[in-house]
Amino acid sequence: MAARLLAVLVGVLADRFRTTADGAVRSPHLGRIPGWSAPLGHTPVISQRFAATPDQVRPARVFVAELLGDDHPFRDDAVLLTSELATNAVEHSSGPLDARPRATGPVDPPREFVVTVAFLPHGVLVTVQDPGASKVPCTRKPGPEATGGRGLLLVNDLATRWGFHRDPTGTVTWFELRSTSG
């Protein structure tokens, strides 16, 4: 089921959400998810774009925290891991998502990243999409005095599972937090 959700998230990010006449945001890719008890047509996936600047990592954390709420069992871990992936998107991505020439010339819009939260029956799936970089996201073994390089180690240690993939729009790094009962 998580693999299907990840594929759906990629499709959602690539195809954009659509707003219906009643103002609701729906994804054309998301049908009923097996095991999800929400009413038919409910889309348990929410995304937000952020400028790829260091001051936008905190708003990305707040976005996830507010979506999950104080009582969600994975809120703190999801916020921490989102912070790590958002920081990587700011520090390591190579260019803008959806780079388009402007009317006045070929000036690229500011770089950005997209955070998406999918509510699972027994957990949560979070993706961070950025324009990509030349290097593959991987865990490192930083020295004891190093001030960075531990983000994906945290993701690896805390997430039920995580991964990444590349597509024409960039890199999608994701993690899943799930209870052992699901």
N, CA, C and O of each residue as an XYZ file, in Angstrom:
728
protein
N       0.813     -1.187      0.000
C       0.000      0.000      0.000
C       0.867      1.267      0.000
O       0.538      2.241     -0.677
N       1.960      1.258      0.747
C       2.821      2.438      0.797
C       3.444      2.715     -0.563
O       3.611      3.873     -0.946
N       3.790      1.656     -1.296
C       4.350      1.856     -2.630
C       3.330      2.526     -3.539
O       3.684      3.393     -4.339
N       2.061      2.129     -3.420
C       1.005      2.762     -4.216
C       0.861      4.230     -3.834
O       0.722      5.094     -4.700
N       0.895      4.510     -2.525
C       0.785      5.900     -2.077
C       1.947      6.735     -2.590
O       1.757      7.875     -3.012
N       3.148      6.174     -2.556
C       4.302      6.912     -3.054
C       4.142      7.209     -4.536
O       4.421      8.323     -4.978
N       3.696      6.225     -5.306
C       3.468      6.452     -6.733
C       2.391      7.510     -6.944
O       2.496      8.346     -7.841
N       1.363      7.466     -6.117
C       0.288      8.457     -6.213
C       0.815      9.847     -5.889
O       0.482     10.819     -6.567
N       1.643      9.938     -4.842
C       2.199     11.241     -4.468
C       3.017     11.840     -5.599
O       2.923     13.034     -5.881
N       3.811     11.014     -6.239
C       4.610     11.510     -7.360
C       3.679     12.022     -8.456
O       3.913     13.094     -9.016
N       2.638     11.272     -8.763
C       1.665     11.720     -9.758
C       0.975     12.993     -9.347
O       0.756     13.879    -10.173
N       0.628     13.097     -8.074
C      -0.028     14.303     -7.566
C       0.896     15.498     -7.705
O       0.470     16.571     -8.133
N       2.158     15.316     -7.346
C       3.093     16.430     -7.427
C       3.339     16.843     -8.870
O       3.511     18.026     -9.164
N       3.354     15.871     -9.763
C       3.620     16.181    -11.163
C       2.407     16.791    -11.842
O       2.560     17.638    -12.723
N       1.209     16.383    -11.454
C       0.000     16.786    -12.141
C      -0.756     17.917    -11.457
O      -1.665     18.497    -12.051
N      -0.399     18.234    -10.233
C      -1.014     19.301     -9.450
C      -2.406     18.916     -8.959
O      -3.094     18.089     -9.558
N      -2.792     19.534     -7.864
C      -4.133     19.352     -7.346
C      -5.116     20.149     -8.176
O      -4.749     21.140     -8.808
N      -6.356     19.719     -8.175
C      -7.423     20.442     -8.865
C      -8.448     20.868     -7.843
O      -8.761     20.108     -6.926
N      -8.974     22.064     -7.982
C      -9.999     22.555     -7.083
C     -11.356     22.342     -7.726
O     -11.577     22.710     -8.880
N     -12.274     21.735     -6.955
C     -13.615     21.474     -7.466
C     -14.494     22.691     -7.235
O     -14.077     23.650     -6.585
N     -15.717     22.653     -7.770
C     -16.643     23.783     -7.644
C     -16.949     24.116     -6.187
O     -17.202     25.276     -5.862
N     -16.932     23.106     -5.296
C     -17.218     23.371     -3.884
C     -15.989     23.872     -3.123
O     -16.050     24.059     -1.907
N     -14.877     24.091     -3.826
C     -13.670     24.628     -3.201
C     -12.748     23.570     -2.620
O     -11.670     23.896     -2.124
N     -13.154     22.309     -2.672
C     -12.319     21.241     -2.138
C     -11.167     20.955     -3.085
O     -11.297     21.098     -4.301
N     -10.059     20.557     -2.529
C      -8.900     20.195     -3.333
C      -8.886     18.685     -3.488
O      -8.928     17.953     -2.499
N      -8.828     18.219     -4.724
C      -8.855     16.796     -5.025
C      -7.682     16.443     -5.925
O      -7.212     17.266     -6.712
N      -7.232     15.242     -5.800
C      -6.197     14.735     -6.685
C      -6.841     13.849     -7.735
O      -7.643     12.982     -7.389
N      -6.517     14.039     -9.004
C      -7.079     13.173    -10.030
C      -6.539     11.747     -9.951
O      -7.105     10.844    -10.566
N      -5.445     11.527     -9.200
C      -4.804     10.228     -9.137
C      -5.271      9.370     -7.978
O      -5.085      8.154     -8.000
N      -5.877      9.980     -6.960
C      -6.148      9.248     -5.740
C      -7.573      8.739     -5.705
O      -8.513      9.523     -5.572
N      -7.735      7.466     -5.821
C      -9.036      6.853     -5.616
C      -9.138      6.426     -4.166
O      -8.422      6.948     -3.312
N     -10.006      5.496     -3.885
C     -10.132      4.983     -2.528
C      -8.898      4.147     -2.204
O      -8.502      3.287     -2.990
N      -8.298      4.400     -1.057
C      -7.107      3.672     -0.624
C      -7.555      2.520      0.258
O      -8.284      2.747      1.224
N      -7.145      1.288     -0.037
C      -7.539      0.158      0.794
C      -7.141      0.388      2.250
O      -6.007      0.773      2.537
N      -8.071      0.152      3.158
C      -7.797      0.323      4.576
C      -8.071      1.719      5.091
O      -8.052      1.938      6.302
N      -8.324      2.664      4.212
C      -8.604      4.030      4.645
C     -10.092      4.153      4.902
O     -10.902      3.832      4.033
N     -10.464      4.618      6.096
C     -11.866      4.608      6.485
C     -12.588      5.915      6.207
O     -13.756      6.053      6.570
N     -11.935      6.867      5.581
C     -12.578      8.147      5.274
C     -13.613      7.944      4.174
O     -13.555      6.953      3.446
N     -14.566      8.879      4.045
C     -15.583      8.747      3.000
C     -14.960      8.716      1.605
O     -13.894      9.287      1.374
N     -15.630      8.051      0.696
C     -15.158      7.967     -0.682
C     -14.964      9.370     -1.244
O     -15.810     10.241     -1.040
N     -13.885      9.592     -1.934
C     -13.594     10.900     -2.508
C     -12.741     11.764     -1.607
O     -12.248     12.805     -2.043
N     -12.552     11.362     -0.359
C     -11.699     12.127      0.549
C     -10.245     11.891      0.165
O      -9.844     10.753     -0.078
N      -9.467     12.941      0.111
C      -8.068     12.839     -0.281
C      -7.183     13.110      0.926
O      -7.040     14.262      1.334
N      -6.588     12.076      1.505
C      -5.743     12.274      2.682
C      -4.309     12.653      2.330
O      -3.369     12.154      2.949
N      -4.129     13.533      1.338
C      -2.806     13.968      0.889
C      -2.829     15.488      0.760
O      -3.693     16.049      0.087
N      -1.875     16.146      1.408
C      -1.823     17.612      1.379
C      -0.386     18.041      1.105
O       0.550     17.511      1.703
N      -0.212     19.006      0.197
C       1.117     19.494     -0.189
C       1.214     20.995     -0.002
O       0.212     21.710     -0.021
N       2.438     21.456      0.179
C       2.704     22.893      0.212
C       4.097     23.152     -0.345
O       5.035     22.393     -0.101
N       4.211     24.252     -1.103
C       5.492     24.665     -1.677
C       6.185     25.654     -0.739
O       5.542     26.439     -0.043
N       7.514     25.588     -0.744
C       8.327     26.497      0.060
C       9.505     26.954     -0.786
O      10.025     26.190     -1.599
N       9.924     28.194     -0.595
C      11.140     28.685     -1.243
C      12.316     27.902     -0.669
O      12.342     27.616      0.528
N      13.270     27.559     -1.496
C      14.427     26.778     -1.048
C      15.462     27.690     -0.402
O      16.575     27.854     -0.902
N      15.064     28.277      0.720
C      15.944     29.139      1.505
C      15.950     28.630      2.941
O      14.967     28.043      3.391
N      17.038     28.848      3.660
C      17.121     28.325      5.024
C      15.975     28.765      5.939
O      15.572     28.014      6.827
N      15.451     29.965      5.731
C      14.369     30.437      6.605
C      13.031     29.738      6.344
O      12.065     29.982      7.067
N      12.956     28.877      5.330
C      11.712     28.166      5.035
C      11.671     26.745      5.614
O      10.661     26.055      5.478
N      12.752     26.307      6.253
C      12.757     24.984      6.880
C      11.784     24.978      8.064
O      11.040     24.015      8.250
N      11.789     26.040      8.855
C      10.868     26.112      9.994
C       9.406     26.100      9.531
O       8.621     25.329     10.083
N       8.999     26.912      8.547
C       7.615     26.816      8.077
C       7.246     25.416      7.554
O       6.093     25.002      7.674
N       8.201     24.696      6.982
C       7.925     23.326      6.537
C       7.643     22.432      7.742
O       6.737     21.599      7.702
N       8.422     22.606      8.817
C       8.169     21.852     10.047
C       6.799     22.188     10.623
O       6.049     21.298     11.025
N       6.482     23.460     10.658
C       5.193     23.905     11.194
C       4.045     23.337     10.355
O       3.027     22.916     10.906
N       4.198     23.322      9.035
C       3.188     22.757      8.140
C       2.864     21.316      8.540
O       1.696     20.954      8.676
N       3.900     20.498      8.728
C       3.694     19.091      9.093
C       3.113     18.989     10.507
O       2.192     18.208     10.743
N       3.641     19.764     11.430
C       3.155     19.715     12.815
C       1.674     20.072     12.901
O       0.913     19.407     13.604
N       1.270     21.113     12.192
C      -0.133     21.530     12.238
C      -1.050     20.523     11.553
O      -2.172     20.299     12.008
N      -0.588     19.917     10.469
C      -1.401     18.906      9.810
C      -1.617     17.685     10.709
O      -2.723     17.150     10.784
N      -0.566     17.257     11.380
C      -0.668     16.063     12.211
C      -1.364     16.344     13.542
O      -2.059     15.478     14.073
N      -1.185     17.530     14.073
C      -1.817     17.867     15.343
C      -1.040     17.332     16.535
O      -0.207     16.435     16.405
N      -1.331     17.904     17.701
C      -0.601     17.563     18.921
C      -0.755     16.109     19.346
O       0.142     15.563     19.988
N      -1.858     15.477     19.007
C      -2.132     14.123     19.492
C      -1.665     13.011     18.547
O      -1.790     11.833     18.882
N      -1.138     13.358     17.394
C      -0.704     12.318     16.454
C       0.521     11.612     17.026
O       1.465     12.274     17.455
N       0.521     10.271     17.041
C       1.631      9.546     17.669
C       2.989      9.736     16.978
O       4.025      9.506     17.602
N       3.004     10.143     15.727
C       4.269     10.301     15.005
C       4.627     11.762     14.745
O       5.542     12.048     13.973
N       3.917     12.678     15.378
C       4.103     14.108     15.111
C       5.562     14.548     15.301
O       6.150     15.135     14.392
N       6.141     14.274     16.452
C       7.498     14.769     16.735
C       8.531     14.186     15.771
O       9.381     14.913     15.258
N       8.462     12.890     15.527
C       9.407     12.281     14.588
C       9.202     12.818     13.177
O      10.174     13.083     12.469
N       7.946     12.981     12.762
C       7.668     13.499     11.417
C       8.193     14.918     11.254
O       8.726     15.268     10.202
N       8.044     15.730     12.288
C       8.534     17.117     12.229
C      10.062     17.129     12.133
O      10.627     17.861     11.321
N      10.725     16.328     12.951
C      12.195     16.258     12.919
C      12.699     15.787     11.563
O      13.608     16.388     10.989
N      12.112     14.715     11.055
C      12.585     14.175      9.779
C      12.261     15.098      8.608
O      13.039     15.194      7.660
N      11.118     15.776      8.670
C      10.801     16.781      7.646
C      11.842     17.885      7.650
O      12.274     18.349      6.595
N      12.242     18.301      8.842
C      13.269     19.330      8.962
C      14.570     18.894      8.298
O      15.221     19.688      7.619
N      14.947     17.643      8.492
C      16.176     17.136      7.888
C      16.078     17.103      6.367
O      17.003     17.525      5.672
N      14.959     16.603      5.850
C      14.817     16.526      4.390
C      14.667     17.910      3.765
O      15.182     18.151      2.673
N      13.972     18.818      4.439
C      13.841     20.187      3.924
C      15.205     20.877      3.907
O      15.527     21.595      2.961
N      15.994     20.660      4.941
C      17.348     21.231      4.978
C      18.175     20.694      3.816
O      18.894     21.448      3.161
N      18.073     19.393      3.561
C      18.792     18.820      2.415
C      18.308     19.433      1.105
O      19.113     19.698      0.213
N      17.008     19.660      0.982
C      16.474     20.274     -0.240
C      17.031     21.672     -0.446
O      17.305     22.077     -1.575
N      17.199     22.407      0.642
C      17.751     23.766      0.554
C      19.243     23.722      0.229
O      19.718     24.474     -0.622
N      19.978     22.847      0.902
C      21.440     22.830      0.765
C      21.953     22.123     -0.486
O      23.009     22.481     -1.007
N      21.219     21.126     -0.972
C      21.778     20.276     -2.011
C      21.068     20.307     -3.356
O      21.593     19.763     -4.327
N      19.899     20.921     -3.451
C      19.207     20.896     -4.744
C      19.878     21.856     -5.713
O      20.552     22.807     -5.317
N      19.673     21.577     -6.996
C      20.445     22.287     -8.015
C      19.719     23.420     -8.723
O      20.376     24.239     -9.365
N      18.422     23.505     -8.638
C      17.721     24.549     -9.378
C      16.262     24.594     -9.022
O      15.836     23.919     -8.085
N      15.477     25.375     -9.747
C      14.060     25.524     -9.414
C      13.205     24.363     -9.903
O      13.504     23.746    -10.925
N      12.144     24.072     -9.169
C      11.098     23.199     -9.693
C      10.354     24.013    -10.732
O      10.209     25.225    -10.574
N       9.890     23.389    -11.768
C       9.085     24.076    -12.778
C       9.778     25.313    -13.340
O       9.129     26.345    -13.518
N      11.057     25.240    -13.619
C      11.763     26.393    -14.177
C      11.164     26.750    -15.528
O      11.128     25.926    -16.442
N      10.705     27.961    -15.641
C      10.112     28.433    -16.892
C      10.713     29.789    -17.243
O      10.969     30.598    -16.352
N      10.940     30.045    -18.514
C      11.431     31.373    -18.872
C      10.343     32.411    -18.603
O       9.158     32.158    -18.817
N      10.760     33.560    -18.139
C       9.813     34.653    -17.907
C       9.659     35.463    -19.183
O      10.460     35.340    -20.110
N       8.627     36.290    -19.224
C       8.346     37.101    -20.414
C       9.508     38.039    -20.732
O       9.730     38.378    -21.894
N      10.242     38.455    -19.717
C      11.331     39.395    -19.935
C      12.657     38.716    -20.239
O      13.665     39.398    -20.428
N      12.680     37.401    -20.291
C      13.923     36.716    -20.592
C      14.008     35.394    -19.866
O      13.086     35.013    -19.145
N      15.110     34.692    -20.053
C      15.240     33.357    -19.474
C      15.681     33.356    -18.010
O      16.605     32.627    -17.650
N      15.041     34.154    -17.169
C      15.389     34.196    -15.758
C      14.580     33.128    -15.028
O      13.355     33.079    -15.146
N      15.265     32.284    -14.281
C      14.591     31.230    -13.541
C      13.901     31.806    -12.307
O      14.403     32.746    -11.691
N      12.751     31.240    -11.949
C      12.115     31.638    -10.694
C      12.956     31.131     -9.524
O      13.857     30.319     -9.733
N      12.690     31.579     -8.318
C      13.471     31.104     -7.171
C      13.347     29.588     -7.016
O      12.324     28.999     -7.365
N      14.390     28.975     -6.493
C      14.326     27.540     -6.206
C      13.264     27.289     -5.153
O      12.974     28.156     -4.329
N      12.684     26.092     -5.185
C      11.677     25.747     -4.191
C      11.670     24.241     -3.945
O      12.270     23.468     -4.692
N      10.974     23.843     -2.872
C      10.759     22.436     -2.585
C       9.309     22.271     -2.167
O       8.658     23.227     -1.747
N       8.812     21.050     -2.287
C       7.415     20.747     -1.970
C       7.387     19.666     -0.899
O       8.030     18.625     -1.033
N       6.632     19.928      0.167
C       6.426     18.933      1.221
C       5.016     18.387      1.064
O       4.059     19.152      0.945
N       4.889     17.068      1.063
C       3.589     16.407      0.944
C       3.421     15.439      2.103
O       4.328     14.672      2.428
N       2.234     15.487      2.726
C       1.905     14.596      3.830
C       0.740     13.720      3.390
O      -0.287     14.223      2.933
N       0.904     12.408      3.533
C      -0.168     11.451      3.244
C      -0.498     10.718      4.541
O       0.382     10.166      5.202
N      -1.761     10.722      4.885
C      -2.212     10.059      6.099
C      -2.502      8.589      5.806
O      -3.351      8.267      4.975
N      -1.795      7.715      6.491
C      -1.985      6.280      6.346
C      -2.871      5.783      7.487
O      -2.957      6.442      8.524
N      -3.528      4.642      7.320
C      -4.368      4.132      8.407
C      -3.602      3.935      9.724
O      -4.180      4.117     10.795
N      -2.322      3.569      9.665
C      -1.551      3.325     10.885
C      -0.271      4.142     10.919
O       0.715      3.723     11.525
N      -0.274      5.314     10.271
C       0.930      6.120     10.267
C       0.826      7.304      9.325
O      -0.257      7.825      9.061
N       1.983      7.714      8.827
C       2.060      8.875      7.956
C       3.215      8.685      6.979
O       4.231      8.076      7.312
N       3.046      9.216      5.766
C       4.075      9.202      4.742
C       4.335     10.653      4.353
O       3.406     11.384      4.012
N       5.599     11.069      4.403
C       5.972     12.447      4.070
C       6.993     12.404      2.945
O       7.951     11.632      2.992
N       6.782     13.240      1.932
C       7.758     13.371      0.859
C       8.241     14.811      0.793
O       7.508     15.744      1.121
N       9.488     14.976      0.363
C      10.044     16.297      0.066
C      10.590     16.203     -1.350
O      11.493     15.415     -1.632
N      10.032     17.015     -2.231
C      10.458     17.032     -3.626
C      11.257     18.299     -3.864
O      10.841     19.392     -3.481
N      12.410     18.141     -4.501
C      13.232     19.292     -4.866
C      13.746     19.092     -6.287
O      13.569     18.018     -6.864
N      14.381     20.112     -6.856
C      14.833     19.998     -8.246
C      15.931     18.978     -8.476
O      16.257     18.677     -9.625
N      16.504     18.443     -7.421
C      17.533     17.416     -7.581
C      18.930     17.971     -7.492
O      19.150     19.182     -7.530
N      19.855     17.068     -7.374
C      21.276     17.401     -7.300
C      22.041     16.329     -8.055
O      21.472     15.308     -8.443
N      23.307     16.556     -8.261
C      24.108     15.571     -8.986
C      24.432     14.355     -8.129
O      24.711     13.283     -8.665
N      24.401     14.505     -6.797
C      24.728     13.392     -5.906
C      23.472     12.649     -5.476
O      22.385     13.223     -5.419
N      23.633     11.377     -5.177
C      22.554     10.522     -4.704
C      22.387     10.734     -3.197
O      23.382     10.738     -2.472
N      21.145     10.912     -2.705
C      20.958     11.022     -1.258
C      21.367      9.709     -0.568
O      20.853      8.643     -0.907
N      22.280      9.790      0.383
C      22.717      8.593      1.093
C      23.202      8.979      2.487
O      23.561     10.128      2.742
N      23.203      8.001      3.374
C      23.708      8.257      4.721
C      25.228      8.378      4.667
O      25.891      7.773      3.824
N      25.758      9.174      5.588
C      27.202      9.357      5.680
C      27.656      9.020      7.092
O      26.834      8.851      7.992
N      28.940      8.924      7.279
C      29.504      8.725      8.607
C      30.364      9.941      8.922
O      31.576      9.925      8.707
N      29.723     11.012      9.440
C      30.504     12.207      9.735
C      31.390     11.994     10.964
O      31.085     11.193     11.846
N      32.478     12.725     10.988
C      33.379     12.659     12.135
C      32.722     13.267     13.366
O      31.711     13.960     13.250
N      33.282     13.016     14.534
C      32.674     13.509     15.772
C      32.620     15.035     15.861
O      31.779     15.578     16.577
N      33.491     15.722     15.156
C      33.512     17.189     15.190
C      32.720     17.818     14.046
O      32.585     19.041     13.992
N      32.200     17.008     13.140
C      31.469     17.532     11.983
C      30.170     18.199     12.444
O      29.507     17.723     13.365
N      29.822     19.302     11.792
C      28.600     20.030     12.151
C      27.412     19.649     11.273
O      26.318     20.183     11.455
N      27.605     18.751     10.342
C      26.514     18.325      9.476
C      26.722     16.887      9.037
O      27.674     16.225      9.450
N      25.811     16.414      8.188
C      25.950     15.088      7.626
C      25.221     13.993      8.377
O      25.412     12.811      8.089
N      24.379     14.371      9.345
C      23.679     13.372     10.139
C      22.191     13.261      9.815
O      21.495     12.430     10.399
N      21.698     14.079      8.899
C      20.263     14.124      8.613
C      19.685     12.806      8.157
O      18.700     12.337      8.726
N      20.279     12.193      7.137
C      19.745     10.930      6.654
C      20.020      9.779      7.626
O      19.324      8.765      7.584
N      21.028      9.921      8.506
C      21.206      8.925      9.562
C      20.000      8.947     10.503
O      19.508      7.898     10.918
N      19.530     10.151     10.834
C      18.323     10.265     11.665
C      17.116      9.663     10.958
O      16.338      8.924     11.561
N      16.967      9.982      9.683
C      15.856      9.429      8.912
C      15.948      7.906      8.921
O      14.944      7.226      9.137
N      17.130      7.373      8.691
C      17.324      5.929      8.656
C      17.000      5.282     10.006
O      16.428      4.193     10.053
N      17.363      5.948     11.094
C      17.148      5.386     12.430
C      15.699      5.502     12.904
O      15.212      4.607     13.594
N      15.000      6.581     12.551
C      13.665      6.822     13.099
C      12.523      6.350     12.209
O      11.472      5.951     12.712
N      12.714      6.391     10.905
C      11.623      6.044      9.991
C      11.437      4.532      9.920
O      12.390      3.766     10.058
N      10.196      4.121      9.704
C       9.910      2.710      9.462
C      10.630      2.284      8.192
O      11.221      1.206      8.126
N      10.570      3.145      7.192
C      11.333      2.967      5.961
C      11.422      4.320      5.266
O      10.637      5.227      5.542
N      12.388      4.441      4.362
C      12.574      5.685      3.628
C      13.248      5.367      2.306
O      13.755      4.265      2.094
N      13.242      6.347      1.428
C      13.911      6.166      0.148
C      13.842      7.433     -0.672
O      13.454      8.494     -0.182
N      14.223      7.306     -1.920
C      14.161      8.439     -2.838
C      14.029      7.888     -4.244
O      14.323      6.721     -4.505
N      13.587      8.740     -5.132
C      13.641      8.429     -6.553
C      13.737      9.731     -7.318
O      13.401     10.805     -6.819
N      14.201      9.602     -8.530
C      14.329     10.776     -9.390
C      13.334     10.660    -10.517
O      13.049      9.569    -11.009
N      12.808     11.802    -10.919
C      11.926     11.863    -12.079
C      12.290     13.132    -12.839
O      13.208     13.839    -12.421
N      11.612     13.448    -13.934
C      11.991     14.629    -14.726
C      11.937     15.958    -13.961
O      12.590     16.920    -14.365
N      11.174     16.030    -12.868
C      11.089     17.290    -12.126
C      12.107     17.387    -11.008
O      12.259     18.459    -10.422
N      12.819     16.301    -10.684
C      13.830     16.375     -9.637
C      13.904     15.125     -8.792
O      13.738     14.013     -9.293
N      14.156     15.311     -7.503
C      14.310     14.215     -6.561
C      13.186     14.253     -5.546
O      12.859     15.315     -5.016
N      12.594     13.106     -5.271
C      11.597     12.965     -4.221
C      12.214     12.065     -3.160
O      12.502     10.895     -3.416
N      12.415     12.615     -1.975
C      12.896     11.845     -0.839
C      11.716     11.677      0.098
O      10.972     12.628      0.338
N      11.535     10.469      0.632
C      10.346     10.203      1.431
C      10.691      9.361      2.652
O      11.708      8.668      2.693
N       9.811      9.447      3.641
C       9.906      8.552      4.786
C       8.502      8.175      5.232
O       7.542      8.923      5.045
N       8.414      7.005      5.822
C       7.155      6.517      6.366
C       7.351      6.226      7.844
O       8.347      5.626      8.248
N       6.392      6.657      8.636
C       6.348      6.326     10.058
C       5.074      5.537     10.254
O       3.988      6.006      9.912
N       5.198      4.338     10.803
C       4.038      3.440     10.889
C       4.106      2.679     12.215
O       5.182      2.302     12.679
N       2.940      2.466     12.806
C       2.882      1.673     14.022
C       3.090      0.208     13.692
O       2.847     -0.223     12.564
N       3.537     -0.551     14.669
C       3.810     -1.972     14.436
C       2.543     -2.768     14.219
O       2.604     -3.897     13.732
N       1.378     -2.203     14.574
C       0.117     -2.912     14.389
C      -0.417     -2.781     12.970
O      -1.397     -3.442     12.626
N       0.221     -1.918     12.109
C      -0.308     -1.683     10.771
C       0.528     -2.241      9.681
O       0.183     -2.105      8.507
